[in-house]
Amino acid sequence: MSSNGGILGSGVFGLFGTTIKCESTDDSNYCNIMKMFNLLIVIAVVLFILYYAYLFMANTRLSNRRKNT
């Protein structure tokens, strides 16, 4: 059995978005597009995590309500 490493052996090392290195002072169109793309990826990942946390909490509340009745 081979191990992929990364987060829990998934092969994902936390590199969301691009790995392009642009200086903060670089105002080229390419770097601006990549910065916006990285921001969108980070927002999508955060929303994904919040959505599943909400589902978990809603499911826990529902199961607690069923136990009490």
N, C-alpha and C positions, 0 to 999 in steps of 0.2 A: 504494500500500500504506500503510495507516494503522498507526501505532505506538500500542500501548496503554500503554506505559510500565510502571512497576513492576518487579518482579523478573524479569529476563531477558525483558522485553516481554510478560509474562503478564497484566498488569493488576492483579496482586496486590501490594499495597504493604506487606505485613507486618501488616495489621490483622486478627489472629485474635481471635475472640470479639467482644464488644460494644465499641462506642466510647462507651458511657455513662460519664460522669464522676461518680463518687460519692466523696465525701470518706471518708477512712479512719475517721473518727469517726461517720459516718452509719450508724445501726443499723436503718434501715427494712427491711422485708421485701423490697421490690423490689431495693434495693442488695445485700442479702445473697444473693439469688437470682442476680443478675447476677455477683457476685464468684465464686460457686460455678460458674456456667456458664463464666466465663472460665477458671477453674482447670481444669475438665474439658476445654475446648478445647485449652489448652496441653499438658495431659497427653496428649491424643490425638495432637497434632502431634508431640510428642517420641517417643511410642511408634511412630508411623508412620515417622519418620526412623530410629529404632533398628532397626525391622524390616527396612527396605530396606538398611540398612548390614549387618545380619546376612546377608541374602540375598546381597548382593554378596560378602561375605567367604567365605561357604560355597561360592559358585559359583567364586570364585577358587581356593580350596583344592582343589576337585574338579577343576578344569581343570589345576592344577599336578600333581596326582596322576596324571592321565591322561598327561601329558607325560613323567613319570618312568618309566612302565612300558612 
